[in-house]
Amino acid sequence: MTFLLAAIIVAITLGVTFWASRRNTSAGDFYVAGGRISATQNGIAIAGDYMSAASFLGITGLIALNGYDGFMYSVGWFIAYLTVLFIVAEPLRNLGKYTLADMLVYRLKDPRVRTYAAVSTIVISTFYMIAQVVGAGSLISLLSRGAISADIAIPLVGVLMIVYVVVGGMLATTWVQIIKAMLLMFATIVMTLLILTKFGFSFSNLLGQVEAKNGAEFLGAGVKYKNPIDLISLCLALVLGTAGLPHILVRFFTVPTAQDARKSVVWAMVLIGAFYVMTAFMGNAANVLLGKDAIEAANKAGNMAAPLLAEALFGGAGTAGGEFGLAFVTAVAFATILAVVAGLTISASTSFTHDIYNGVLKGGQASEADQFRVARVATIGVGVVAILLGLAAKTQNVAFLVALAFALAASANLPVILFTLFWRRFNATGAIWGIVGGILFTLLLIALSPNIMKIDPDTLTTGRHLIQANAIFPLENPGIVSIPVGFLFAYVGTLLGASRRNAAQDDRDFEEMQFRAYTGAGTDGTVAAHD
């Protein structure tokens, strides 16, 4: 039954993909669906893009195993959209065309910025993608009761995501994300209602049983993050990272106007907020109904808590109801992964094709046919890299892996975005320093952190102090250090590039950029400049 439901979802999404392929007549159609997606559709698609395997599988498992500390992932990811709504969505849509690099180059007028912004997009998208394919490997292994290992499952998902993007482009990706978002919301609502029926429709009763089983400390901070600075660092990365995630930012180019971009964010926040509230029910219920031992036996990182909880809620292991619950939720989770990896893949391939190939190598003169061809080749390349890295990271918790991608986005992209929009003296040298310095410094801290520098695999369960004693950088998430350093790199780079600054011209460019960013004048050719 499980494979049947998963096969039905794959068949439907592949049908959508081939339908969309007939509507891709230009590079703009492939990159951003021609900018014809409505605000409501885009909002649902953004939610589908954002509610990833990390959200459904990873956070449920983190809450089940770590209580309050796990729920901080839900809080951080939801609050993050306030930054997107109030600061990024409208100016990005008004200044850009297909990618983040378009906005930066519009202000800074330097083709070098396009290259580095594209590299940043590819690095962050690939890092984020690792979590999705890792989740896919765990899911398919569970589906097959171990008959199909992650070593086979991860390449299988990689091939499917390549097909979605190569054939259908952004239009197919958007509709796959819409279908996935509706399925995921339906599954979580049903599971939450079933949980409430078991606990007398009282969240307090549920938490009371969690406390009775694990102790009062489980409902407070410190179970996973013994060092409070680690928790603060995580929250900073989650709250600030969303505004720099390339696959989220590219969705604002798929709607006709900046007003539609803002409306999209509001629609997304409604769905995302409801979903993350329900993760608290699912994670705590998994702790009570399944127990930590059973969750960790299925997957040490806790990634299988949600499917196993569905099995228990629908009747338990060995029953027809339990089999259906496990099959349905696992199939939905599989659709979740396919949708998100498709969004990440098209973001990376669009950035390479539009920014590096067309914008830099061809000077903006590449033909539509060449751009289509290169975009498809880039998609295959991104997919292969994601598969290889996913195989290397297959034992990690998917929510944790995504949090590292958020730290990269917050450290490399966000400083450059904010300085571009609000600092008159900001220049191309500052943008390059901010992007390169933010990425390299964050990757260095990750390499020196407990995530990489550990004695042996048992360290994660025998005591966190052992990990930190052998790590040069003691925090799991580097955000609290890497984000300020990213801003510092951008600031220092701007000062170093000040000698080449044409103050009068730069002031005119800044004023023109602000006028267009917040009025939309010129985005449709209506106003080319202002007095």
N, C-alpha and C positions, 0 to 999 in steps of 0.2 A: 504493500500500500504506500509506503514511504516513497519508494522510487517512482511509483505511478503518479503521485501528487507532484513530486519534483519534476517529473517528465512533462506533465501537463503545463506547469508554470513555464518551463523552458520552451515548450512548443508555442505557447501564447506569445511570449516575448520575442521569439525568433520570427513569428508571423508579423508582429509589429515592426520588427527590424526590416524585413523584406518589403513591407508596405512603405516604410519611410524611405527606403533606398530609391524608390521611383520618384520621390519628391526632392532629391538632392540634385539640383541642377547647377549649382554654383559653389564656390568655396565658402561663401557666406552661409549657404544652407548647411554645408557640412560642419562648419565651425560653431555656428550659433543658431541653427534652424531658421536663418533668414531674419531673425529678430521678430518673429511672428507669434511667439508663445504669449498667451494671455497672462495677466497678473495672477489669477487664481491657479491656473495650470502650473505656472512657474513656481508659485509658493509651495504647492504640493510636491513638485519635483525637487525643490530645495530641501524640503523636509525628508524626502526619499533619499536624497544625496547625503544628508547629514546624519540621519538615523541609520548608522552603519552597523556592521558586525560588532564593532566596538561597543555600540550602544546596547544592542539587543542581547548579544552573547556575553561580551566582556563585562559590562556594568552589572548585569544581573549576577554574574559569578562573583564579582568583586564585593557587592553588597552581601551576598550569601556568606562569603568567607571572611569579610573584614568589617561588616556593619557600616557605621557612620562614615568611616574613611572612604569606603567604596561609593557611597552616595554623593560624595563631593564631586565625583566625575559628572554626575547628572546635573548638579547645581551649576558647576562651572560652564558646562557646554550650553546650558539654556541661557544663562546670563550673558554669554558671549554675544548673542544676537543683538543686544542693545547697542553694542559698539558698531555692529554692522549697520543697524537701522539708522542711527543718529549721525554717523560720521562717514561711512564708506559708500553706501549703496547709491545715493543720488549722484555725487561727483564722479564716481567710477563710471556709471552709465553715460553721463554727459561727455566725459573726456575720452573714453576708450571706444574701440570698435569691436575687437575680438578678444583681447588679452589685457592683463595688467600692464604689460610693457607699453601698450598703446597710450595709456594714461601718463606714464612716466615720461615717455618720449615727447608727448604733446607739450608738456611743461618744460622739459630740460633740453630738448632739441639736440640730442647727442645719440647717434646710432649705437655707441658702445653700451649704453644703458639697456637697450633692447636685448642685446646678447646676454648680459648678466641676469636680467630679469627672467629671460627664458630659461637659463640654467637653473635659477632658483625654483621656478615653477616645476621643472622636470624632477629636481632633487626632492622637493617636498611632496609632490604627487606620488613619486615612487616609494618614498618612506611610508606614506599613508596607505599605499596599496598593499604593502607587505602584510599589514594587519588583516586586510580583507581576505587575502589568499590563505593566510594561516587559519583564519576562522573557517574557511571553506574546507581545508584539509581535515579539521576536527569534525566538522559536520558530516562529511561524506564517510569518514571512518565510523562515526556513530551510526549513520544510516545503514551501513553494510555490516554492522556488528563486528567490525574489525577486518572484514574480508578485503576491503579496499583501503590501503594505507594512505597517509597524508602525502607520501612520495608520489603516488599516482593521482590523488585527488587535486593537489595544487596545480599541476600542469593541465588537468582537465578544465578547471575553472579559468585558467589563463587563456586557453584556446577559445572558450566561449566568449570571454570578454573581448578578445580580438575580433571575433566574428561580429559581435554587436556593433562595434565602432567602425570597423572597416566597411561593413555593408550599409549600416543605417545612419551613421553620423550623429549629430546632436539631436535631431528630431527623434530618432529611435531611442537614443539615450534618455531623452526627456520622458517619453511615454513609458519606457521600462521603469523609470524612477517613480512615475505617478502610480503605475500598477502596484509596484512594490510598496509604496507608502500606504496605499489603501489596504493592502493585505496585512501589512505589519500593524497598522492601527487596529484593524479588526481583530487580529490574533491577540494583541495585548489587552484590548477591552474585554474580550471573552475570558481570557485568563484572569484578569483582575476581578471580574464579576464572580468567577468560580472561587477565587481566593476569599472574597468577601463572604460568600455563602458558608465557607468553612470556619470563618472566624466571627460569625454573628454580625456581619457588616460593620465591624469595628476595627479600625486600624490600631487602636489602643490595645485591644485584645491580642492582635497579631504581635505587636511589639512586646507585650507582656510575656508571651510565650518565647519570643526570642531571648528576652532577658533571663527567663527561667532556665533556658537551655544553655546559654553562653555566659551569663553573668552581666551585671550592669555596665561593666566597662566596655562591652561590645557595642553598646549604643552611644558611646562617646568617642572622641578623637583619640588616636594613639594605638589602635589595633594594628594597622598596616604601617602607618607613619609614626614611628616612635619619636622622630625628630619633628617638632612642629614646623620648622623651617621647610622641611620637605613638602608638607601639605600646602603651605603658602606658595611654594614654588610651583607645585602642580596647578593650583587654582589660577595663578597668574598666567601660566601657559595656556590653560583652557579658555580663560576669559578673553585674553588678548589675541590668541592664535587664530581664532575663526576669521577675524578681519583680514588676515593675510593668507588664507587658504585658497590656492588658485582654482580648485574645482568648484568652490562656492562662489568666488568672485566672477567666474566666467558666466554663471547663470544670469547675472544682471545684464548681459549683452543679448540675451535671447528674447527680451521684451521690447516693445516699441518705444517706450519713454521712461524717463527717470521716475515719474509718478508711478508707473507700473512696477518699477524696481522696488520702490518703497512699499507698495501694496503687497508685493511678493513676500517681502520680509515679514510683514504682519501676518499673512496667511501661514507662513512657515513657523512663526513663533507660536501660534495657536496650537498647531499640530505637535510641534517639538515639545512645548511645555506640558501638554497633556501626556505625551509619551513618557517623558522623564519622571513625571509624578508616579506613573504606573510602574516604573522600574523599582521604586521603593517597595511596592507591594510584592512584586515578583521576587526580588532578591531576598527579602526577609521571609517570604513564604517558602522559598527554596531552602533556606537555612532550617526552618522548623520541620517541613514535610520530608525533606531529603536527608539533611544532615551534612556536615562538612566532609565526612569521610567518603560518603557516596559520591559527592560532587567531585572531590579530588581524585577518586578512583577512576571516574570517567575521563577526566582531564585535569591534570595537576593545577593548571592555571585557572580553572573554574569556568571555562568557556562553554561547557555543556549544561550548565545549571538550568537555563531556560527550557531547552527541549525536554530534559528529564522532569522538570516541574510540570510541564504540560502532560507528560505521560502519567504522573501521579494525580493530577487534577481530573483527568478524564477517566480514571478508573484504576490506574496502577499498572505495573508491569505484568504482562501475560494476559491482560484482558483486551477485548476488542476495542473498548473505549480508549484504553491507555495506548494501544497501538495507533489508533487514529489521531489522538492528541499529539503523540510524538511525531507521527508522520506529517501532520499538518504544520505544526510549528517549525519543524526542521525544514520542510519545503519552503515556508515563508522566509526563514533565516537564509536559506540558499538563494532565494530571489533577492533578498536584501544585499547579499554579497555581490551578486551579478550586477545589480543596478549601480552600486557604489563604484565597483571597479571599472564599469563602463564610463562613468563620469570622470573618474581620475585619469583613465587612459585617454579620453578625448581631450581633456585639459592639457595633458603633457604633449600629445601629438600636435594639437593646435598651436601650442606655444613654439614647438620646434619648427613646424612648417611655416607659420605666419611670421614669427619673429626672427628666427635664425635663417631659414632657407630663403624665404621671400624678402624679408626686411633687410637682412644683412648680406647674405651671399648674392642675391639677385637684385638688390637695390630697389625692391618693391615692384619689379617688372616681370616676375614669374607668371606664366600663363595659368589659367584655371586648370587645365589638364595636368600641368606639372605639379600644381599645388595638391590636387587630388591624389596623384600618384605618390608624392612624397609623404603626404599625411598618412596614407595607408601603410607605407613602409615604416614610418615612424611609430605607428600604432603597434606593429608587429615587434619592433625593437623594444618598445616600452614593456610590452607584455612578456617578452622573454626575460628581461631583467627582473621584473616583478616575480616571475616564477622562481628564478634562481635564488633571489633574496628571501622569498617566502619559505623555500625549502630549508634555508639556513636558519630561519627564525621560528620554526614550526612549534617550538615548545613554550613560546612566550605568550602572556596574556594579551589579547588583542586590544583591550582598552588602554593598557599601558603603552603598547606600541604606537597607537594613535596619539597619545598624549605627547610622545616625543616629536611626532610630526607637527603638532601644535606649537611646541617650543621652537622648532625651526622656523615656522611661519611667523611667530611673534617676534623672533629675534632678527630675522633677515628682511621680511617683507613689510611688516607693520611700521618700523621706523621710517622707511623710505616713503611709504604711502602718506604718513602723517606729515613728514617734513615737506613733501611735494605739495600738499594741500595748504599748509599753514605757515611755512617758513620762507620768507621772501628771499633770503640769501642762499637758500639751498641750491646746490649745483650738481652737475653730472658726476664729478669726482666723489662727492659725498654719497650719491646713490650707489656708485660702484663699491666704495668702501663699506657702506652699510650692508649691501647684499652679500658680498664675498666674506667680509669679516664676520657678519652674523652667522652665516652658514658654517664656516670653518671653525669658529670658536664654539658653537653649539655642538657640532660633531666631535670636537676634541673633548668637551666636557662629558658627552655621552660615552665616549671611549674610555674615559678615566673614571666613570661612575660605577656604582655597585652592579649595574645591569650587565656590564662587560667583565669587570675585574672581580671575579669570585673564585674561591678555592676549588669548589667542586659542586655538582648539581644539588647535593644535599644542603648546601648553605642556605638556600631559600627557605627551607623548612626547619633547619636546626638553630636558626637565630640570626636576626638581621644585623646584630652588632658584629658578627663574624664577617659579614660582607663588607660593612663599612670600615672595618679595621684593615681590610686589604684593598680598599679603593682609594686612589689619590684624591678624587673628588667625591665627597660623601653623600651627595643628594641623588636620588633616583631621577628626578626631573630637573634639568638645569635652568629652568625659566627665570628664577629669581636672580640669577647671575647673568645669564646669556642675554636676556631682554635689555637690561640697562647697557650692557656692553655693545649690543647691536646699535642702540641709539648713539652711544659714544663713538663707535666707528663712523657712523654717518656724519656726526658733528665734526670730528677731526678731519675726515675726508673733505668736508665742505670748506673748512678753514685752509687746508692745503691747496685746494683748487681755487681759492679766492683771487689769487693773483691773475688768473686768466679770465676773471669775471668782467663783463661789460655791464656796469651797474645800471645804466639807463635802459639798455635793451632788456636786461633781466627783469627790471621793474615792470616794463611794459608787458613782457611775457607772463609775469606773475599776475598782474591785474587782469589780463585777458583770460588767463586760465581760471581765475576765481569767478569772473563774470560768467563764463561758460559753464563752469562746474555747478553753480548754484542757480542759474536761470535756464540752462539748456539752450541758450541762444547759439545758433550755428550748428547744432547737432543734425538738423535736417536741411541745412543750407539756408535757413531763414535769415540769420544774421552772421555775417562773416567776422565782424569786429564791432567795437563800440568806441564812442568818443570819451 
